[in-house]
């Protein structure tokens, strides 16, 4: 069964991706590029909210649909 996306935040650091997706089960997928050289593109990491910086939590909260704001706050541990 596919998980529902609560928020998706896309950001570029120069020409490198730095994207976060928050799912309804609290999982956060970080898709990013570390550097431009071979092996540095299209990397992925699965994280929990307690592993995120406050700035990333704010990015995700700002990207959340208003109908899902309360759920996103709960999943991200934001009061």
Order of alpha helices (4+ residues) and beta strands (2+ residues): beta-beta-beta-beta-beta-alpha-alpha
